[in-house]
Amino acid sequence: MKLNKTDYVLERASDGGYYAWLTVNMQCNAYGESPEEAVLNLQETMNEMIQNMHYMRDFFLTLVLYFRLSGFPIFPRRKSLQLMK
């Protein structure tokens, strides 16, 4: 996914390098010797985070499927309301 200039903040570090981070998630950040390198590293970091989220989703869905097939009640079933006649 390509980043727009409004998607990240870029600042010069005291050692002469550059830090970049996403505006929506400061934990997704990267360092580079030049502004271009910092943004490129940020883009790679963001793609890795997205890939890890997909791995977690797949793991969770596999776990749910496993427990469902084994008969383990992960999510308790609600008793349906029946109208009394």
C-alpha positions as CSV (number, residue, x, y, z in Angstrom):
1,M,0.0,0.0,0.0
2,K,1.4,3.4,-1.0
3,L,1.5,6.1,1.6
4,N,0.3,9.6,0.9
5,K,2.1,12.6,2.6
6,T,-1.0,13.1,4.8
7,D,-0.6,9.5,6.1
8,Y,2.6,10.0,8.0
9,V,4.7,12.6,10.0
10,L,8.4,13.0,9.2
11,E,10.8,14.6,11.6
12,R,14.6,15.1,11.6
13,A,16.4,13.3,14.4
14,S,19.2,14.8,16.4
15,D,21.7,12.4,14.8
16,G,20.9,13.7,11.3
17,G,18.6,10.8,10.4
18,Y,14.8,10.9,10.0
19,Y,11.9,9.4,11.9
20,A,8.5,8.7,10.2
21,W,5.3,7.4,11.8
22,L,1.8,6.9,10.7
23,T,-0.7,9.6,11.8
24,V,-3.2,7.0,12.8
25,N,-0.8,4.8,14.7
26,M,2.3,6.2,16.3
27,Q,3.5,2.7,17.1
28,C,4.1,2.1,13.5
29,N,7.3,4.1,12.9
30,A,10.6,3.8,11.1
31,Y,14.0,5.4,10.9
32,G,16.1,6.3,7.9
33,E,19.2,8.2,6.9
34,S,17.2,10.2,4.4
35,P,13.6,11.2,4.3
36,E,13.0,8.8,1.4
37,E,14.5,5.9,3.3
38,A,12.5,6.7,6.4
39,V,9.2,6.7,4.4
40,L,10.2,3.5,2.6
41,N,11.0,1.8,5.9
42,L,7.7,3.0,7.3
43,Q,5.9,1.6,4.3
44,E,7.6,-1.8,4.9
45,T,6.8,-1.7,8.6
46,M,3.2,-0.9,7.9
47,N,2.9,-3.8,5.4
48,E,4.4,-6.2,8.0
49,M,1.9,-5.0,10.6
50,I,-0.9,-5.6,8.2
51,Q,0.4,-9.0,7.3
52,N,0.7,-9.9,11.0
53,M,-3.0,-8.9,11.5
54,H,-4.0,-11.3,8.7
55,Y,-2.0,-14.1,10.4
56,M,-3.8,-13.4,13.7
57,R,-7.2,-13.4,12.0
58,D,-6.4,-16.7,10.3
59,F,-5.2,-18.2,13.5
60,F,-8.3,-17.1,15.4
61,L,-10.7,-18.4,12.7
62,T,-8.8,-21.7,12.7
63,L,-9.1,-21.9,16.5
64,V,-12.8,-21.2,16.4
65,L,-13.4,-23.8,13.7
66,Y,-11.4,-26.4,15.6
67,F,-13.4,-25.8,18.8
68,R,-16.7,-25.8,16.9
69,L,-15.9,-29.1,15.2
70,S,-14.8,-30.6,18.5
71,G,-18.2,-29.7,20.1
72,F,-16.7,-27.2,22.5
73,P,-19.2,-24.4,23.1
74,I,-17.1,-21.3,22.4
75,F,-20.1,-19.0,22.2
76,P,-23.0,-20.1,24.3
77,R,-26.1,-20.5,22.3
78,R,-29.1,-18.3,23.3
79,K,-32.2,-20.1,24.1
80,S,-34.8,-19.1,21.5
81,L,-37.9,-17.4,22.9
82,Q,-41.0,-19.4,22.2
83,L,-44.3,-17.8,22.3
84,M,-46.7,-19.4,24.8
85,K,-50.1,-20.3,23.4
